[in-house]
Amino acid sequence: MNIPVQAAGPDAAGRFCHRVVIAAPPGRQLATMRAWLDENFGTAAWASAPAGFAGVVNDAVTFYFADPADARAFVNRFGCGYRAAAFDGARAGRASAA
């Protein structure tokens, strides 16, 4: 399973230029992730949206970050053994060797 952390074009406000795409977590895990983000970075430092095409039910969520360190911290906290790693100029999740 890959957890991509990719440089993305800035949003309309030009603030969120890093993204993390994850499989939609089960149960209340998504609420736990959002609460952790709010507590650690504040509500203005990140955003989220469904990943995929409009009108298509999908099973992934994209989190957008202004600071790449915040994106990395999110992957470190919720990556379940995956870590951010360089991949063709972007960042992509890779299974930890440890």
N, C-alpha and C positions, 0 to 999 in steps of 0.2 A: 504494500500500500504506500503510495506517495502522498505526501502532504506538501504541495507546492507553495513556496513563498516566492512570488515573482514580482519584479518591478512592473508596475502597471502605469498607464497614463494617469495624470492627476485628475481628480474629480473636478466638478464645476468650480469649487472653491480653491482648487489647486493644493489641497492639503494631504490627501491620502494617496500616496504613490507606491505603496507596498501592499501586497495582498497575500492572504493565506486561504487556500481552498481546502476544506475538509469534508469528509463524509458527514452527513447529518447524524449527530449523536443520538443515542437512545434516551428515552425518558426525559428526566429533568436536567440532563447534562448540558444542554444548550443554555438554559437559564443560569446554571452554575458558571459556565464560561463567561457569559455576559456580566454577571455579578463580579467575577474576578477581574475582568477588564475594567469595569467601572471603578472598583476599589483600588486597583494598581495604577491606572493611567488616567482616570477621569472620563466622563462621558464624551468630551470633545476630542479625544485623541484617537478614536476608532469608530468604525461603522461596520454594519454587516448587511448582507442581502443574500437572497437565494442565488446559488450558482447555476448557470445554465441558460436556456432559452426562455423567453417570455411565453407563457401559456403552457409550458411543459412541466408536469409534476416531476420534481427531481429530488435526489437524495443527498444534495451537497449544499454547503453554506460557504460564502466568501466573507472573510473578515478583512477590512481595509485599515491600514495604519499609516500615519504620517511619518513615524520614526521606525527605521528598520530594526532597531534594538527592541522595540515593543513587539514587532512581529516575531522576532527570534525568541523573546521571552514567552510569548504565547505558545509557540511550537514546543519550547522546552517544557512548559507546564502541562500542556494537553496533548503532546505528540505521541504518547504511549510507546516510547522507545524509539521514535523517529526523531531525527534532528535536521536542521536546515543545512544544506550543503550546496556549494556552487554547482551550477549546471548551465552551460552555454550562456553565460552572462546573466542568468537569472538565478533564483534560489529554488531548490527542490528538496523535498523531504526524502531522506534515505534511512533505511534501518540502521540502528546503531550496531557497531561491531561488538560492543561490550554486552 
